[in-house]
Amino acid sequence: QVQLVESGGGWVQAGGSLRLSCTASGTKFYIDAMGWHRQAPGKQRELVAAISTDGNTKYGDSVKGRFTISRDNSKQTIYLQMDNLKSEDTAVYYCTQYRSSWYHPSALDNWGQGTQVTVSS
């Protein structure tokens, strides 16, 4: 059974930074693409960032240039460095696992429990 455990959420003022972490278990992490999605109140879930097994990355348009996704296969962990945070980044952030080495939307498989990020303007 795949488990994804997020940490690092919290409250920050606009312009500040946070780093989210997600550790996976129960899966062959090194063959899985991984990602971060988020859901703000009253809005649909959206892709924040994704990373393939060979390090290729994709970002949502609203976070390009501000957020950075990375992975450490030895720790079965992915990270999301969030800089220059804005109030519109306030959401629950979910770690996601793909049943593929690439981040095809149709390959989304498992979700973490989510961690709240609140940005105060």
N, C-alpha and C positions, 0 to 999 in steps of 0.2 A: 504494500500500500504506500503510495507516494504521499509524503508530508512536506509541506512548504511552510516554514516558520519565518515570519517577517519581524524585524525590529528596527528601531531608529526613528519612528514617527514622533510627533510632538507639536509644540507650538513655537512659532518663530515670527519675528516681525518682518514685514516686507523688506526685501533687499538682503535678507539673511540667507543662511545655508543650512541644509540638513543632509545627512547621508542615511539612506535606508539599506538594510541588509536582508538577505533571504537565504536561509540554509535549507537544502533539500536532503531528504532521505528516502530510501525505498525505491530509488531509481538509478540507472546508469547515467549519472549527471553529465559525463563527458560527451554523451551522444545526443543530448537534449538541447535544443534551443530553449532559451529562457527569456522572460520579459517582465515588464511592469505595466499594469493597467491601473486606471483610477476611475472612481465614480464620485461625482459631486452631487449634492442634494438636488433632486429634481432633474438630473441629467442622466444620459445613458453612459454606460462604461465605455472608456476609450483607451486606445493604446497610448502609453507614454513612451516606452522604449522597448526594444527587443535586441537580443544578441544571439548570433548563431554559434555553432560549436567551434567554428574557426575564427570567431571574433568580428564578423561583419555585424554592423549595427544599423538600426532604423529608429527614427524618432518621430513622435507626433509633431506637427507643425508648430504648435504653441510652445513647445519646450526646446526646440532646436537652438543650440548655442548656449543654453543655460543648464541643461541636464546632461549627465554622462553615465552611461551604463557600462559595467565591467563585470568580469567573472573570474573566479579563482577555482579552477577545477580541483586542485588539491584539497580545498576546503569545502567543496560542493556548495559554493556560495556565490551569489551575485550581489552587486551593489548598484545603488542609484545615487549618484552625487547630484544634489539639487542646489544650484546657486542662483542668486538674484531672484529669490522667490517672490511671487506676486500673490495678491489675495485670491485671484482666480485659480491658483494652484491648490487651494483648499479642497480636500477630497479624502476619501478612503483609498489608499494605495494597496493594490494586490500584486503579489508575486505570482507569476504564471509559468507553467511548464508546457512545452510543446512536445508531442510524440514524433518529433522529426528533428533533424539537425538544422533545419531552416525554419524561420518563423512564419510559415504559412498560417493565415488566420484559421483555416479549416483544421489545422493540426493542434490547436489549443486543447489541452487535456485536463490539467489540474490547476486549481487556484488555492492560494493561501487564505488565511482567515481575514487578512486585511489589517492595515495600520493607519490610524488617523493622522493626517497632516493638516494643521491649521495655520494659515498665514494671516497675520493681523496687519491691516493697513494703517 
